Amino acid sequence: LVGACRKPPVFCIITEYLSGGSLRAYLHKLKPGHLSHQEIIAIAIDIARGMEYLHSQGVIHRDVKPENMLFDQDHHLKIADFGIACEEAHCDGLTEDPGTYRWMAPEMIKHERYGHKVDVYSFGLVLWELVAGTIPYEDMIPVQAAFAVVNK
């Protein structure tokens, strides 16, 4: 984070330029299962450190997925796209679905109250994709994936 403005009516954040593209684009270029264990661990640590920082600041990202992870020029991942992030003290679990079903925690899908653990759940699905080389619930449309998450 380079800077932020929280003075109404202007709310914005300024981040560094991340030239390496998204984790989604990177995974798309690879054959499934071709990430080394070392690279999986490095990616996981980068995401975990970013989430640790966000959560220490009381922020819930609410849309943790490979499309929202960007590489810098040194191939380190940074969490991006804070369009639906919220301060944990002010997140309303009863609002419309803010994230992407396929990576969304059950309590978000069910419109229950939630905290930062919803990001941890989504992080687990990102790890699944890194290790398995497949998108979670890839044989289902997003609504089917949401139903499966809630009911299994």
Buried (B, 14 or more C-beta within 10 A) or exposed (E): EEEEEEEEEEEEEEBEEBEBEBBBEBBEEEEEEEBEEEBEEBBBEBBEBBBEEBBEEEBBBBBBBBBBBBBBEEEBBBBBBBEBBBEBEEBEBEEEBBBBBBBBBBBBBEEEEBBBEBBBBBBEBBBBBBEEBEBBBEEBEBEEBBBEBBEE
